[in-house]
Amino acid sequence: MLDVNNFDSMRIGLASPEQIVKWSHGEVKKPETINYRTLKPERDGLFCERIFGPTRDWECHCGKYKRIRYKGIVCDRCGVEVTRSKVRRER
């Protein structure tokens, strides 16, 4: 059995500019973060759900699609893909 806590060495390196471009997902066009009245992310801002993914699991920004049965659907109103909120960490 493989023990994940016991290892001999680890290698850490810098990502190349080409690799960073491959990882990128969208473009932030506004400096705004969240709306102070609704506390929801601003569209095309630094926390945009359309670019980085939904803030709540299996729910789009406008609320048209809720629940796991709509998995993978992109909302026609707000443009947010219905998926897990964990994708925000990767994008």
N, CA, C and O atoms as a DFTB+ gen file, in Angstrom:
364 C
 N C O
     1  1       0.837      -1.178       0.000
     2  2       0.000       0.000       0.000
     3  2       0.887       1.247       0.000
     4  3       1.931       1.272       0.652
     5  1       0.472       2.263      -0.722
     6  2       1.235       3.501      -0.852
     7  2       0.894       4.450       0.293
     8  3      -0.275       4.759       0.525
     9  1       1.913       4.907       1.001
    10  2       1.714       5.842       2.108
    11  2       1.971       7.257       1.594
    12  3       3.088       7.571       1.183
    13  1       0.958       8.106       1.614
    14  2       1.087       9.459       1.065
    15  2       1.868      10.393       1.984
    16  3       2.325      11.445       1.535
    17  1       2.032      10.042       3.247
    18  2       2.768      10.891       4.178
    19  2       4.264      10.605       4.187
    20  3       5.030      11.349       4.799
    21  1       4.684       9.552       3.527
    22  2       6.088       9.172       3.494
    23  2       6.609       9.299       2.061
    24  3       6.219       8.525       1.187
    25  1       7.487      10.270       1.823
    26  2       8.052      10.455       0.490
    27  2       9.505      10.901       0.611
    28  3       9.915      11.457       1.630
    29  1      10.272      10.649      -0.438
    30  2      11.702      10.940      -0.424
    31  2      12.027      12.370      -0.830
    32  3      12.880      13.012      -0.217
    33  1      11.362      12.865      -1.846
    34  2      11.681      14.214      -2.312
    35  2      10.464      14.846      -2.980
    36  3       9.465      14.189      -3.271
    37  1      10.596      16.166      -3.211
    38  2       9.534      16.911      -3.878
    39  2      10.191      17.978      -4.747
    40  3      11.178      18.590      -4.339
    41  1       9.654      18.201      -5.930
    42  2      10.214      19.185      -6.845
    43  2       9.197      20.308      -7.053
    44  3       8.029      20.056      -7.346
    45  1       9.655      21.538      -6.898
    46  2       8.824      22.722      -7.110
    47  2       9.483      23.562      -8.190
    48  3      10.698      23.763      -8.171
    49  1       8.686      24.054      -9.132
    50  2       9.230      24.879     -10.205
    51  2       8.273      25.999     -10.580
    52  3       7.107      25.995     -10.186
    53  1       8.773      26.940     -11.333
    54  2       7.954      28.050     -11.808
    55  2       7.229      27.662     -13.092
    56  3       7.752      26.906     -13.910
    57  1       6.038      28.182     -13.254
    58  2       5.266      27.918     -14.471
    59  2       5.736      28.849     -15.582
    60  3       6.040      30.017     -15.336
    61  1       5.793      28.335     -16.789
    62  2       6.195      29.152     -17.935
    63  2       5.027      30.052     -18.352
    64  3       3.880      29.756     -18.019
    65  1       5.297      31.141     -19.073
    66  2       4.214      32.010     -19.547
    67  2       3.198      31.266     -20.414
    68  3       2.005      31.568     -20.371
    69  1       3.664      30.302     -21.196
    70  2       2.746      29.521     -22.035
    71  2       1.806      28.673     -21.181
    72  3       0.625      28.540     -21.500
    73  1       2.326      28.103     -20.101
    74  2       1.503      27.290     -19.203
    75  2       0.457      28.159     -18.501
    76  3      -0.681      27.726     -18.320
    77  1       0.823      29.356     -18.113
    78  2      -0.115      30.272     -17.454
    79  2      -1.235      30.658     -18.409
    80  3      -2.391      30.743     -17.994
    81  1      -0.922      30.891     -19.672
    82  2      -1.947      31.214     -20.670
    83  2      -2.899      30.037     -20.853
    84  3      -4.099      30.242     -21.029
    85  1      -2.386      28.806     -20.816
    86  2      -3.246      27.621     -20.920
    87  2      -4.221      27.535     -19.755
    88  3      -5.368      27.122     -19.931
    89  1      -3.770      27.923     -18.559
    90  2      -4.613      27.849     -17.366
    91  2      -5.690      28.931     -17.354
    92  3      -6.720      28.763     -16.703
    93  1      -5.469      30.032     -18.060
    94  2      -6.395      31.171     -17.980
    95  2      -7.757      30.807     -18.559
    96  3      -7.865      29.946     -19.433
    97  1      -8.785      31.467     -18.064
    98  2     -10.151      31.102     -18.439
    99  2     -10.949      32.276     -18.998
   100  3     -11.775      32.064     -19.886
   101  1     -10.748      33.487     -18.528
   102  2     -11.527      34.632     -18.981
   103  2     -10.764      35.925     -18.778
   104  3      -9.601      35.920     -18.376
   105  1     -11.435      37.035     -19.063
   106  2     -10.792      38.338     -18.950
   107  2     -11.578      39.224     -17.997
   108  3     -12.787      39.396     -18.153
   109  1     -10.889      39.785     -17.010
   110  2     -11.489      40.740     -16.084
   111  2     -11.432      42.102     -16.759
   112  3     -10.355      42.574     -17.124
   113  1     -12.605      42.740     -16.926
   114  2     -12.669      44.006     -17.648
   115  2     -12.944      45.205     -16.752
   116  3     -12.739      46.343     -17.172
   117  1     -13.405      44.971     -15.520
   118  2     -13.723      46.063     -14.597
   119  2     -12.992      45.853     -13.272
   120  3     -12.721      44.713     -12.894
   121  1     -12.670      46.930     -12.566
   122  2     -11.997      46.781     -11.271
   123  2     -12.951      46.502     -10.108
   124  3     -12.494      46.255      -8.992
   125  1     -14.257      46.537     -10.344
   126  2     -15.218      46.339      -9.263
   127  2     -15.143      44.914      -8.721
   128  3     -14.771      43.985      -9.438
   129  1     -15.500      44.753      -7.454
   130  2     -15.484      43.431      -6.828
   131  2     -16.898      42.938      -6.563
   132  3     -17.384      42.056      -7.271
   133  1     -17.566      43.491      -5.557
   134  2     -18.932      43.070      -5.246
   135  2     -19.846      44.283      -5.154
   136  3     -19.396      45.393      -4.872
   137  1     -21.129      44.060      -5.393
   138  2     -22.136      45.106      -5.261
   139  2     -22.422      45.300      -3.777
   140  3     -22.754      44.339      -3.083
   141  1     -22.298      46.523      -3.284
   142  2     -22.451      46.756      -1.851
   143  2     -23.886      46.594      -1.368
   144  3     -24.108      46.400      -0.173
   145  1     -24.863      46.669      -2.264
   146  2     -26.269      46.488      -1.863
   147  2     -26.665      45.014      -1.825
   148  3     -27.284      44.560      -0.863
   149  1     -26.312      44.274      -2.863
   150  2     -26.725      42.871      -2.965
   151  2     -25.672      41.900      -2.439
   152  3     -25.973      40.734      -2.182
   153  1     -24.442      42.375      -2.279
   154  2     -23.298      41.551      -1.869
   155  2     -23.029      40.406      -2.842
   156  3     -22.502      39.364      -2.453
   157  1     -23.395      40.607      -4.113
   158  2     -23.110      39.633      -5.168
   159  2     -21.974      40.171      -6.037
   160  3     -21.803      41.385      -6.149
   161  1     -21.202      39.281      -6.648
   162  2     -20.091      39.726      -7.505
   163  2     -20.574      40.538      -8.711
   164  3     -21.607      40.229      -9.305
   165  1     -19.817      41.574      -9.061
   166  2     -20.129      42.404     -10.224
   167  2     -19.753      41.670     -11.502
   168  3     -18.753      40.954     -11.545
   169  1     -20.556      41.851     -12.537
   170  2     -20.286      41.223     -13.831
   171  2     -19.014      41.813     -14.445
   172  3     -18.823      43.029     -14.429
   173  1     -18.152      40.963     -14.980
   174  2     -16.857      41.315     -15.586
   175  2     -15.871      41.922     -14.594
   176  3     -14.868      42.508     -15.002
   177  1     -16.142      41.789     -13.296
   178  2     -15.256      42.307     -12.262
   179  2     -14.293      41.247     -11.750
   180  3     -14.159      40.170     -12.331
   181  1     -13.630      41.575     -10.657
   182  2     -12.609      40.689     -10.104
   183  2     -13.170      39.399      -9.514
   184  3     -12.440      38.416      -9.393
   185  1     -14.452      39.382      -9.144
   186  2     -15.080      38.173      -8.600
   187  2     -16.205      37.671      -9.491
   188  3     -17.087      36.957      -9.014
   189  1     -16.200      38.021     -10.763
   190  2     -17.278      37.687     -11.700
   191  2     -17.552      36.182     -11.738
   192  3     -16.636      35.374     -11.891
   193  1     -18.831      35.821     -11.595
   194  2     -19.213      34.410     -11.619
   195  2     -19.149      33.833     -13.027
   196  3     -18.941      32.630     -13.191
   197  1     -19.322      34.662     -14.031
   198  2     -19.256      34.185     -15.412
   199  2     -17.830      33.757     -15.763
   200  3     -17.635      32.793     -16.504
   201  1     -16.842      34.466     -15.239
   202  2     -15.442      34.158     -15.519
   203  2     -14.928      33.039     -14.610
   204  3     -14.324      32.079     -15.090
   205  1     -15.162      33.157     -13.317
   206  2     -14.538      32.264     -12.343
   207  2     -15.419      31.122     -11.866
   208  3     -14.926      30.203     -11.213
   209  1     -16.711      31.157     -12.174
   210  2     -17.614      30.099     -11.731
   211  2     -18.554      30.595     -10.645
   212  3     -18.350      31.673     -10.087
   213  1     -19.584      29.812     -10.343
   214  2     -20.602      30.248      -9.383
   215  2     -20.077      30.304      -7.948
   216  3     -19.161      29.566      -7.588
   217  1     -20.664      31.183      -7.133
   218  2     -20.287      31.281      -5.724
   219  2     -21.017      30.243      -4.886
   220  3     -20.556      29.895      -3.799
   221  1     -22.143      29.746      -5.372
   222  2     -22.899      28.706      -4.673
   223  2     -22.967      27.472      -5.567
   224  3     -23.129      27.584      -6.783
   225  1     -22.843      26.295      -4.957
   226  2     -22.889      25.034      -5.706
   227  2     -24.197      24.887      -6.461
   228  3     -25.276      25.129      -5.919
   229  1     -24.082      24.481      -7.741
   230  2     -25.222      24.121      -8.594
   231  2     -26.253      25.239      -8.716
   232  3     -27.455      24.973      -8.742
   233  1     -25.789      26.499      -8.792
   234  2     -26.710      27.628      -8.902
   235  2     -26.080      28.720      -9.763
   236  3     -24.912      29.064      -9.585
   237  1     -26.862      29.260     -10.696
   238  2     -26.344      30.365     -11.512
   239  2     -26.531      31.682     -10.758
   240  3     -27.160      31.708      -9.700
   241  1     -25.994      32.764     -11.295
   242  2     -26.017      34.067     -10.632
   243  2     -27.433      34.605     -10.459
   244  3     -27.776      35.120      -9.394
   245  1     -28.251      34.491     -11.491
   246  2     -29.600      35.067     -11.446
   247  2     -30.612      34.173     -10.732
   248  3     -31.687      34.640     -10.355
   249  1     -30.286      32.898     -10.544
   250  2     -31.182      31.988      -9.839
   251  2     -32.135      31.211     -10.728
   252  3     -33.006      30.499     -10.227
   253  1     -31.984      31.338     -12.039
   254  2     -32.867      30.609     -12.951
   255  2     -32.659      29.103     -12.823
   256  3     -33.623      28.337     -12.824
   257  1     -31.400      28.681     -12.713
   258  2     -31.080      27.261     -12.582
   259  2     -30.542      26.982     -11.182
   260  3     -29.517      27.531     -10.777
   261  1     -31.239      26.130     -10.456
   262  2     -30.804      25.702      -9.128
   263  2     -30.907      24.189      -9.081
   264  3     -31.807      23.614      -9.693
   265  1     -30.026      23.551      -8.384
   266  2     -29.981      22.101      -8.175
   267  2     -29.034      21.418      -9.164
   268  3     -28.707      21.955     -10.223
   269  1     -28.611      20.227      -8.780
   270  2     -27.606      19.464      -9.526
   271  2     -28.125      18.951     -10.865
   272  3     -27.323      18.632     -11.742
   273  1     -29.431      18.862     -11.048
   274  2     -29.960      18.317     -12.307
   275  2     -29.629      19.200     -13.511
   276  3     -29.695      18.733     -14.648
   277  1     -29.275      20.468     -13.282
   278  2     -28.893      21.381     -14.365
   279  2     -27.377      21.446     -14.551
   280  3     -26.869      22.392     -15.152
   281  1     -26.663      20.462     -14.050
   282  2     -25.199      20.423     -14.103
   283  2     -24.690      20.617     -15.533
   284  3     -25.141      19.946     -16.461
   285  1     -23.740      21.549     -15.696
   286  2     -23.111      21.776     -16.991
   287  2     -23.831      22.754     -17.896
   288  3     -23.286      23.139     -18.930
   289  1     -25.035      23.168     -17.540
   290  2     -25.799      24.110     -18.365
   291  2     -25.279      25.525     -18.130
   292  3     -24.982      25.901     -16.996
   293  1     -25.169      26.304     -19.194
   294  2     -24.801      27.711     -19.095
   295  2     -26.085      28.522     -19.188
   296  3     -26.821      28.416     -20.169
   297  1     -26.351      29.327     -18.177
   298  2     -27.582      30.116     -18.107
   299  2     -27.630      31.121     -19.252
   300  3     -26.642      31.799     -19.533
   301  1     -28.789      31.214     -19.915
   302  2     -28.923      32.150     -21.031
   303  2     -29.126      33.582     -20.555
   304  3     -28.932      34.510     -21.340
   305  1     -29.505      33.795     -19.309
   306  2     -29.676      35.154     -18.766
   307  2     -28.354      35.755     -18.291
   308  3     -27.974      36.851     -18.702
   309  1     -27.659      35.019     -17.419
   310  2     -26.463      35.581     -16.785
   311  2     -25.146      35.015     -17.322
   312  3     -24.088      35.590     -17.064
   313  1     -25.184      33.904     -18.059
   314  2     -23.983      33.335     -18.657
   315  2     -23.110      32.535     -17.715
   316  3     -21.955      32.255     -18.038
   317  1     -23.637      32.156     -16.548
   318  2     -22.870      31.395     -15.564
   319  2     -23.131      29.906     -15.757
   320  3     -24.280      29.488     -15.904
   321  1     -22.070      29.109     -15.757
   322  2     -22.207      27.655     -15.868
   323  2     -22.634      27.087     -14.516
   324  3     -22.080      27.457     -13.481
   325  1     -23.614      26.192     -14.527
   326  2     -24.101      25.559     -13.303
   327  2     -23.157      24.412     -12.962
   328  3     -23.149      23.380     -13.633
   329  1     -22.363      24.606     -11.914
   330  2     -21.371      23.622     -11.487
   331  2     -21.035      23.860     -10.025
   332  3     -21.681      24.670      -9.359
   333  1     -20.034      23.164      -9.527
   334  2     -19.604      23.346      -8.141
   335  2     -18.864      24.670      -7.985
   336  3     -18.231      25.149      -8.926
   337  1     -18.944      25.256      -6.799
   338  2     -18.255      26.518      -6.547
   339  2     -16.744      26.327      -6.390
   340  3     -15.995      27.304      -6.408
   341  1     -16.295      25.096      -6.236
   342  2     -14.859      24.815      -6.112
   343  2     -14.077      25.212      -7.362
   344  3     -12.868      25.431      -7.284
   345  1     -14.743      25.308      -8.509
   346  2     -14.032      25.662      -9.742
   347  2     -13.461      27.074      -9.670
   348  3     -12.554      27.406     -10.433
   349  1     -13.973      27.911      -8.772
   350  2     -13.443      29.269      -8.599
   351  2     -11.982      29.236      -8.153
   352  3     -11.234      30.176      -8.423
   353  1     -11.573      28.179      -7.482
   354  2     -10.189      28.062      -7.008
   355  2      -9.223      27.788      -8.144
   356  3      -8.044      28.129      -8.055
   357  1      -9.715      27.175      -9.210
   358  2      -8.855      26.778     -10.322
   359  2      -8.798      27.818     -11.430
   360  3      -7.789      27.924     -12.127
   361  1      -9.851      28.573     -11.599
   362  2      -9.936      29.489     -12.740
   363  2      -9.276      30.812     -12.464
   364  3      -9.265      31.688     -13.328
